Amino acid sequence: MMEYKGAHDQVIFQDVLDVCSTYITKPESIDLIKKAYDFIMVKHEGQKRKSGEPYTIHLIWVAYILSTLETGPITIAAGLLHDVMEDCDVSHEEMVERFGEEITTLVEGVTKINKMPFKDEADVYAENHRKIYIAMAKDIRVILIKLADRLHNMRTLEYMRPDKQQRISRETLEVYAPIAHRLGINDIRIELEDLCLYYLDPKAYKEISDLLEEKRSERRESVDKMMQSVKQLLDENHIDYRMKGRAKHIYSIYKKMVIKHKRFDELYDLNALRIILKDKMKCYEVLGIVHDHYRPLPGRFKDYIAMPKPNMYQSLHTAIIGEGGHIFEIQIRTEEMDELAERGVASHWRYKENKGYSSKQEQKEIGEKLQWLGDFITLSDEIKDGDAKEFYDSLRRDIFEANVYVMTPQGKIVELPNGATPIDFAYRIHTEVGHHAVGAIVNNVMVPINTKLKTGDICEIKTNKNSGPSEDWLKFVQTAGARNKIRQYISKQDSETHKETIEEGKKLLREEIKKRELDEKKYMDPDTYKAYYGSFGANNFEDLMLVIGKKQATASTLLDKVIPNHTGFFDNLSKMLKKNNNAIKNQKRSNSSSLGISVNGVDGLKVQLSKCCNPIPGDPIIGYVSKGQGIKVHRADCPNLNGAEKGRLIDVYWDYTNITEKRFEVDIELVGLDRPNLLNDIITVLGQVKVNILNINAGIHDMDANIQLRLSVENAEVLQLTIDNLNKIQGIYEIKRVIH
């Protein structure tokens, strides 16, 4: 069996070849690695590390670490070459010519990022790692090379200045160790974490080391006794097994002592045994044997075989009271599980020398097996063009710090960050599930969609294909993935509505042009309106049409500005006005006051608008001479005039040039399907068209919503535009003017 070299050994290129030869047999594959080695020996000649040793030693170590992970020849060659483009000015073209596109892409993905003109160091830091993460999302081999590179750099960090030691260690602990953990590469993760602690908190590192050293002989004796006891137990039951003691590494002890405030003697798993078996069923059999013989500690059993961790880790964990009253942690797993636990994804997808090997297929398989990597790839695609800090923060929160495990009703585990809600869960399942989510059932109970999920919850999402995300969701969702998908949906909807509103504005302008019998070609030409954009708060013709489409201004008002001599206020009645004005000129008229009402053949009578039908400028009207109350002006279709004496009816007209009243009251009634937020939608629409609400009265009758509104409007045209907009609200099926 190959004896691999550790951090304090010396390594040469022959060591790389020796390890590679245990799993790579094709001569052309070994030749590729040798070719890469020959190239770096020339290109990096004379370059030294801070330690004074040749730079190529670092590159050989990277290749050696990759070979112990049994990565492919292309990955190992790229590991040897990973600094040659940046440090030796080797061009992309030369790399492709010598080593091909695949190796060149890997090298470019791993190449250190040069200093860029960002605002501060935090921006450089975030941007650098965003590029690394995006490269990793495209090809897992990039991060394997990067981890090997970082591991050797940490091993030789003693030659750096103290401030650099701190910065690099902090970065490693925040970025690279979590990635190694998520990939399940525990050997690398453990070494990285311990090295980081050595530089970040040397005092704590020494204290824990000393405590471990003090208890080492006592622990060894205890572990030996326990191993002998378990061995005898398993032999009696004719179990084929392999067993070993497991040492707790310094950083994990530090986390429990410092972060969780545990004393050294409170750490149960300092004494640990690992039992390795041939098949899965034997794991449960051995667990039963161990629990039958030793007393298990309540609440300390975990079945990671039935429910693997997100990095595919599988094992049974239990804590028992063993020999001499010592507490032991027992891990039970198969040989395959043990190898996966130590070497993670690199173990599961080791290089295979067969015709079916494909790095793309490998990447696809990894993405399917590692849910977090699939989420990671999605996150990279969604935020890669956005803010680097947002990407980095989202990645750390949503992927690396995610520790809430929620299940679908089918038993699939979805990993989420603390505070995640059913909406975050829905978007992790599928984008369309998130878009159409309308409710959630958690542990068989209907809950609000902003409920915070907990580990162990079983969540079912209820959907409706006719529903969509609400902007309110952005106030409580926790994951960047959900947040970005909601924003994209709303933006798309806004964009579509934007286009529809512009087209509506053009339609209204075209209708107004036709009514005025104007030249459509001229008055639909954007150049005609350039001088008037500013008057309407617009920058271009489309902005102008948007204003009209939103009913924030009328096409009539626009044309009145463009054609100053046009006196029409309500142009669709222009012909009627001309006729009315001619009739008015030669007749006596009553004093219309501020109402702008002209009355044929009558002078000196009081004129007032009827309260029963509330006529407003633009409505066809008729006068009724009432006893002692002057002339009451009604809408021409007012049912209260039915049966009125013909002699009391009199012609009246709107005299638009004399109207000084700015707004008129009008009552309307809406009938629609009762549903949540209906009233809120109505109020929103009225706010958009800038109509004042004077009173609201709402009720429900036979499952129908009945809403009566008193509004303050300028004229009949504005009222009609308001009604048109209200008719667009989902569920509204009747709107009418109220007659009292």
ABEGO torsion letter per residue (X at the ends): XBBBBBAABBBBAAAAAAAAAAABABAAAAAAAAAAAAAAAAAABGBBBAAGBBAAAAAAAAAAAAAAAGBBAAAAAAAAAAAAAAAAGBBAAAAAAAAEAAAAAAAAAABBBBBBBBABAAAAAAAAAAAAAAAAAABAAAAAAAAAAAAAAAAAAAABBAAAAAAAAAAAAAAAAAAAAAAGBAAAAAAAAAAAAAAABAAAAAAAAAAAAAAAAAAAAAAAAAAAAAAAAAAAAGBBBBBBBBBBBAAAAAAAAAAAGBBAAABAAABBBBBBBABAAAAAAAAAAAAAABBBBBGABBBAAABBBAAGBBEBBBBBBBBGGBBBBBBBBBAAAAAAAAAEAAAABBBBBBAABBAAAAAAAAAAABAAAAAAAAAAAAAAABBAAAAAAAAAAAAAABABBBBBAAGBBBBBBBGBBAAAAAAAABAAAAAABABBBBGGBBBBAABBBBBGBBBBBBBBAABBBBAAAAAABABAAAAAAAAAAAAAAAAAAAAAAAAAAAAAAAAAAAAAGBBAAAAABAAAAAAAAAAAGBABAAAAAAAAAAGABBAAAAAAAABAABABABAAAAAAAAAAAAAAAABBBBBAEAAGBBBBGBBGBBBBBBAAAGBBBGBBBBBBBBBGAEBBBBBAABAAABGBBAAABBBBBBBAAABABABBBBBBBBBBBBBBGAAAAAAAAAAAAGBBBABBBBBBBGGBBBBBBBBBBABAAAAAAAAAAAAABBGBABBBBBBX
